Amino acid sequence: MSSHNRWIRTWARTVGMPVGITDDDKPEFLPITQTNVKRALAFRTFWIVMHVVTCLFIIAAAGRTLEFW
């Protein structure tokens, strides 16, 4: 298994997506195809990144308002 696939599998399990090696795997969660898992994983990754970036902007604005920088 390539390091890219290993990273995707690890990240998918981190965010709670039922990912296996193939579509025939029987994950503990709702069995959906690998294509749908990867699509949902992309949406969740985007959502998490958006929250992190938003928080960074909020922290930067608060620091500027409070004259930390």
C-alpha positions in Angstrom: 0.0 0.0 0.0 1.4 3.4 -1.0 2.0 6.1 1.6 -0.7 8.2 -0.1 -3.3 5.6 0.4 -2.1 5.0 4.0 -2.5 8.7 4.7 -6.0 8.8 3.2 -7.0 5.8 5.3 -5.6 7.3 8.5 -7.2 10.7 7.9 -10.6 9.1 7.0 -10.6 7.1 10.2 -9.6 10.2 12.1 -12.7 12.1 10.9 -14.9 9.1 11.3 -15.4 7.9 7.7 -15.8 4.1 7.0 -12.9 3.5 4.7 -11.5 0.1 3.6 -9.1 -1.2 1.1 -11.8 -2.0 -1.5 -15.5 -1.8 -1.9 -15.9 -5.4 -0.8 -14.5 -4.6 2.7 -17.0 -4.8 5.5 -16.5 -1.6 7.6 -18.1 -1.4 11.1 -20.1 1.6 9.9 -22.6 2.0 7.1 -21.1 0.3 4.1 -20.8 2.8 1.2 -18.6 2.7 -1.9 -15.0 3.9 -1.7 -15.9 6.7 -4.2 -18.6 8.0 -1.9 -16.3 7.7 1.1 -13.6 9.7 -0.7 -16.1 12.3 -1.8 -17.4 12.7 1.8 -13.9 12.7 3.1 -13.0 15.6 0.8 -16.1 17.6 2.0 -15.2 16.9 5.7 -11.6 17.9 5.1 -12.7 21.2 3.4 -15.1 21.8 6.4 -12.3 21.3 8.9 -9.8 23.5 7.0 -12.4 26.2 6.7 -13.0 26.2 10.5 -9.3 26.4 11.2 -8.8 29.3 8.8 -11.8 31.1 10.2 -10.5 30.7 13.8 -7.1 32.0 12.7 -8.8 35.1 11.2 -10.8 35.6 14.4 -7.7 35.4 16.6 -5.8 37.8 14.3 -8.6 40.3 14.4 -8.9 40.0 18.2 -5.1 40.5 18.5 -5.3 43.6 16.3 -8.3 45.0 18.3 -6.5 44.4 21.6 -3.3 45.9 20.2 -1.2 42.8 20.6 0.3 43.5 17.2 
